[in-house]
Amino acid sequence: MAADDHPTGAELEISESRTAQVGALPVRRALPRRGRRTVGAWCFLDHMGPADLAPGGLDIAPHPHIGLQTVTWLVSGAVLHRDSLGTEQVIRPGQLNLMTAGHGVAHSEEDPGGATGPLHGVQLWVAQPAATRNGAPAFEHHPELPQAELGQGTATVLVGRLADGGAGAAASPARRDTDHLGVELDLRGPSTLPLEPGHEHTLVPLSGAVAVEGRVVEPGHLVYLGTGRDELGLAPAGSGSGGAARAILVGGAPFPEPVLMWWNYVARTRDEITAAHQEWTGRTDRFGTVRSPLPPIDVGLPPWASG
């Protein structure tokens, strides 16, 4: 998938997410999409659930990644993260898991056991830039994140800095390799979100309808906002009757490099992806071993290498 043309100004483009299935988990895939491969460095956004899963229904067996960071954020439920660095970390609502793949890492996402309630959240990928995409893998867990009040709403800063230089500035401690931002918005009434004009942004409702510049947007849709905005007015669509809404907003400086994605790899060329996949299926040391009861996932060669 090639990089998009860089945005040139403010837009309000609403599109429908694609439905997909990740194991037993229903997802609505907002990114990537035709004509919109990246927003800043963000290159993948799955809105997971909400779904009541049977025990073991979540289990996504060990699989590889290169050239990206996974960002996991839950509204409800819990997930057990295991990776080839030896990490075993349960993530719950209000906490952040961030895994950096670099040259190569493998991980699984599993049912932690016990009654955790419906699973609902987002899984996002961030494309790593040339300076770090071949570096060492890493993992970090943040049990608490900073928040900023936005009128009748609260922004939780997952990654990056909100309202830079302002009185309500809030900066996440999470690693970032490019100039990008990710926030969860809990909207109880009209709210104004400060933005960086040089960044492009997109908004995805998670629960409840969101009014964006007079347009009502339901979950299952993505709102692309372009660049050139220093603030964004938002409200729950039913705020007059005491409604509320939750959404995720991501953005950043337009990504300057072409990005090629296939399966779980983010790279620049087909040869890079083919080589990585051959190392995964050959079980070389590149991706290590995940201490999981689930067998690793294997898929066939990419289409350009299978002829």
N, C-alpha and C positions, 0 to 999 in steps of 0.2 A: 504494500500500500504506500503510495507516494504521499509526500507532505502536501498540505493544502496551500493555496495561495494565501499570502499573509492578509489579514483583514485591514481595511482602510478607514473604518469609522464605526459609529454606533449602528447596530442593527437590532431587529426584534424578529427572529426567525424561530417559529415553533414547529417542531417535527415530532413524529411518534417514534417511541422506542421500539426495537424489535423484541419479540418474545423469544426466549430460549430456555433450555433445560440444562442445568449443571447437576448431573446425577439426578437425585429426586427433588432438587430445589428449583422452583420456577424463578426465572430472572427476567428483567426488562433491560435490554442492552441499549443504553443511550449513546455510548461511544465504543468503538469507532463506527462511522456510518459513511455512506457514499457522499463525497464532497465535504466531509467534516471528520478528518482522521485524528486531529489533535486540537486541543484547546489549551494554549500554553504548552507545557510539557505533558499534560494529561492526555493519555492515549487510549484509555479504556475505562468505562464506567458501567458496572452492573448494579441495578437496583434489585436486591435479593428479597423475595417474599413480599409481604408477610406470609409465612407458611407454617402450619403445624406438621412437623415431620415425625414419622415413627422413629423409635430408637434405631440409631445407625443410619437414618435416612440422609443425614448430612454428608456422610463420609466421602470425601474427595481424596483419593489415594495419592501417594507421592508422585510428583510431576516436576519437570524442570522449568527454570526461567533463566534468561540472560538479558542484560541491558535495560533493566527496569527496576522500579520500586513498587511493591504491592502495599496499598494503604487499605486497611480494613477498619470499618466503623459500623457499630451495631446500634440499632434503635431498641431492639428487644432480642432475647435469647442469648446464647453463648456458643463459642466456637473454640475448639482446642487446636492450636497451631503447633505443628512439629516441623522441624527443618533439619537439613544436613549439617548445620552448625552445632547440633545437639540441643537446640531450644525446644522446650515444651511449655507453652504459655496459653492459658485460657484467657480469652478476651470477652468482656461483658460491656453492656451499654455504658457510654461515657468514657471508654478507654480506647486507646489507639494502638494497633499493631502496625509496624512499618518494617518491611523486609527489603533489603537492597540486594539485588541479584548480582550485579556486576558481571564478571566473567562466567559465573555459573553457580546456581544453588538449586536445591530441590526442597519441596515442602509438601505437607498434607494439611487438610482442614477437616477436622473430625468432630463427631459428636462427643462432647465432654462427659456425657452420662448425667443422670439425674434429671429432675424436672426443671427445664430452663424456659418453657413457654415458647410461643411462636417465634420463629427466626425472621428477623427483619433488619436490613441494613444495606450497606453498599460496599462493594469491592472495587477499588480503583487501581489503575496502573499509571505510573509516571515514567516517561521515557528518560533514560539517563543520557547526559550529553557526552561528547567525545572524551572529555577530561576524566570521566569516572566510569564509563560503561564497561571498561575492561578491568576494573579494579576488583578488590576483594569483596566477597559477600558479607553482609552484616544484618543484624536484627535488633530492633529496639521496641520496647513496650512502654507506653506512657499511661499510667493509671489516672492522671488528672490533666486537664488542659485548660488554658486561659479562656475567659469569656468576656464579651463586651456587650453592654446594653445598647439597644438601637431603638429608642422610643418604646414601643410596645412589643419588643422582641428581644431575643438573646442570640448572639452569635457565639458559637464555640469554635475556636480556631484550631483546626486539625493540623494544618501545615502552613507555614508562612506567617505573614504579619498583616494585621488588619488595622486600618486607620493610621498608617505610618506617619509619625510626627504629631498626631492629634492627641487630645486629652484622653480619648477612649482607646488608645493604642493597646493591642494585645498581640503577643507574639508566641507562637508555638515553639516548644523546645525540640520538636521533631526535625530530623535531618532533612535538608533539601539541597539538591545539587544544581537547581536552576532557580530563577526568580518566579516562583509560583505560589498560589494560595488555594487552600481548601477550607471551607467553613460549613458547619451545620447551622441552620437558621430555625429557631423555634419562634414562630410568629403568633402572637396573641392579639394583635391589632396592627394598625399602620406603623410601619418601621422604615427607617432610611439607612441603607447600607453604604458606607464609604467605599469607593473603589479607586484603583490606580488607573488613570486615564490611558497610560501606555500599554495596559494589559488587555487581553481579550478574556471574556467571561462567558460561562454558561450556567444555567440554573435547572435543577431537576427536582420537582416536588416529590416528597416521599410519602406524605400523608396529608389529606385535606387539599383543597384547591387553593391556589395562590394567584392573586391579582397582580399582574406585572404590566404597568403602564396601561391599565384599563382592560387588558386581556386576561381572561380566566384560564389558568393552566392546571390540568389535573395530573395526578401521578400517571406514569406511563408516557410522559412527554418530556422533551428537552427544549429549553429556551436558550437560543444562542443570541448573545448580546453585543458581539463585536467589541470594538475598542472605543476610546474617546469619552468614556463616562467617568465622572468623578464621584457619582453617587447613584444609587438605585432605590426607588421607592417600591415597597412591597407591602402586601396585606393579605391576611386570610380572606378568601372570597366571601366567606360567611361571617365576617367580623362584626357586622351590625347586629347579629343575633348571638354574639358570644362565641363564634367559631374560632378555630385555631388551625394552624397548618405547620408542617415541618418540611424543610427543603435542604438540599445540598447545593452549594455554589462553589465552582472551581474556576480557576483562571490563572493567567500568568503572561509573561512576555512571550509573544509568538515564538514557537520553537524554530530555531534557524536551520536545522538539519533535516534531510529527508529521512523518513522512518519507514522501515519495512517490517510488517508483523505477520507471523504465521504461527499457529497453535499458541504456545506459551512463550514465544521468543520475540524480542524486540531488537532489531538489528538495522543494518544499513544496506546489506547485500544478500542475495540469495545464497552465495557461497558460505557466508557466515552462518546462516541458519542451517544449511545442509550439514556443515561440519559439526555444529553443536548437536543436531539431532542424531547424527551417527555416533557421537560420543555418549549421548544419553542411552540410546538403544544398545550400545556396546558396553554400558556400565563401566565407563572409565572413571578415573578419580576426579574428573572435572566437576561433577555434580554431587559427589559424596553419597552418603547413605542416610536415609531418614529412618529413625527407629520407630517404625509404625507396624501394626499388625496387618496393614493393608498392602497388597502387592503393588508395585509401581505400575503406572499407566504407560502403555505403549500405543503408539499410533504409527501408521505407515509413513513413508517418506513424503516430503512436500511434493506437490504435483509436478514441479519443474524437474525433480530429480528421480521420478518414478517411471519415466518412459523407457 
